[in-house]
Amino acid sequence: MRKTKLDAMKTRQLLINTAIAEFARRGVSNTTLTDIADAAHVTRGAIYWHFSSKAELFNEIWKQQEELKEKEATCFITHEHGDPLRELRDTLIAPLKAVAVDPKNRALMEILYHKCEFTPDMTSEYEIKNSACFDKENLAKALKRCVESGQVSAAINIDVTIILLQSCINGIISNWLSKPSAFNLFALLEDLVDNMLKLLTTDNFSATSFQPSLFAAV
């Protein structure tokens, strides 16, 4: 029976999802297209029909994540609730929460941080972190709104602050993935982000905008 376009799309997505699991388990360099085909219970011909190389499959994985982030950003902007700092807080909590509770996201981050040796034909680590993992443009807008509202010090350098916040998030995720038993990421994620924001907020902000518990020390 001839396969429909829908069948082909389902097979393609199956291969992408299987590749994520296999890359996270074996490492990208130790996984072949044949390994992925076997794990997905399809033929080698089927996987080569959709992807000419492992790099193409790898790049498609992150392209999908970038598209998903763009949709999420659009939804977030549409549902702003009028508190710029809380919106910034939610933006920073989101990647930590995703890796803590979503097995697929955890597998993706395991690949990115610990299971990948990048080659020239692959989307670079820098590109992935700045498109699929973070949205620097919206982060900059969120910080500007916080400054304009008086919730964040006007003395901050927004470009430098973005580097600082991204480095904090990257470090937390990488450290937790190295040894998840070292700390409970889900339990601490709000405190971790609140302590990052302490570095940015004006002196009187904690007394007026958040409950004291949100700024409890870790």
C-alpha angles and dihedrals in degrees: 000000000000114000118239126228088256091055090051091050091050091050091048092052091046089055092049093050092046091049090054091054094045095045090050092048101040104019124250097267092049095050124083130195087249090057089053093046091050093048090049091046094236132121125264087245090058094054093045089051089063102031128030093197144007089252091057090052091047091051092049090055091059094039088061091050091050091052090049092051090051091054091047091050091052091050091048093051090049091054102044110154100206101256108104096193093049089050089052089047091052090049092055095043093052100074092044093048092046094055091043098052109019116075093200093051090046090053091050092051091046088056094046098045104031115006107053137083105191122226128193094260092056127084104263125251090242093054093048094050092047097046112022097031105030136023104214094183094055091041089056091049091050091051092049091052089051091052092047091051092051093241093113125044114264087219094075122107103229096206092050091044091054090053090050095049094045091048090052093050092045092049095049093050094045093047093047094048089051090060116000091183091062092081140352103255095187093051094047103037096098093047091048092053094042090055090051089053091051087072091059107036127098117253096258097043100091091055095053112031112033133040111255091246090066089065098046115139116256 
